Amino acid sequence: MIRIENLSKYYGEVKAVRSVSFQL
């Protein structure tokens, strides 16, 4: 389950970065 948690955290970070890039 730890692996899935890390994956979710990583995906969330990527999503946030994409949102910032899209706004720029």
C-alpha positions as CSV (number, residue, x, y, z in Angstrom):
1,M,0.0,0.0,0.0
2,I,2.9,2.3,0.6
3,R,3.8,2.1,-3.1
4,I,0.3,3.2,-4.1
5,E,0.4,6.1,-1.6
6,N,3.7,7.3,-3.1
7,L,2.3,7.0,-6.6
8,S,-0.8,9.1,-5.6
9,K,1.5,11.7,-4.0
10,Y,3.7,11.8,-7.1
11,Y,0.7,12.0,-9.5
12,G,-0.8,14.8,-7.3
13,E,2.5,16.8,-7.6
14,V,2.6,16.3,-11.4
15,K,-1.0,17.5,-11.6
16,A,-0.2,20.6,-9.5
17,V,2.8,21.4,-11.7
18,R,0.7,20.9,-14.9
19,S,-1.9,23.3,-13.5
20,V,0.8,26.0,-12.8
21,S,2.3,25.5,-16.3
22,F,-1.1,25.7,-17.9
23,Q,-1.8,29.0,-16.1
24,L,1.5,30.4,-17.4
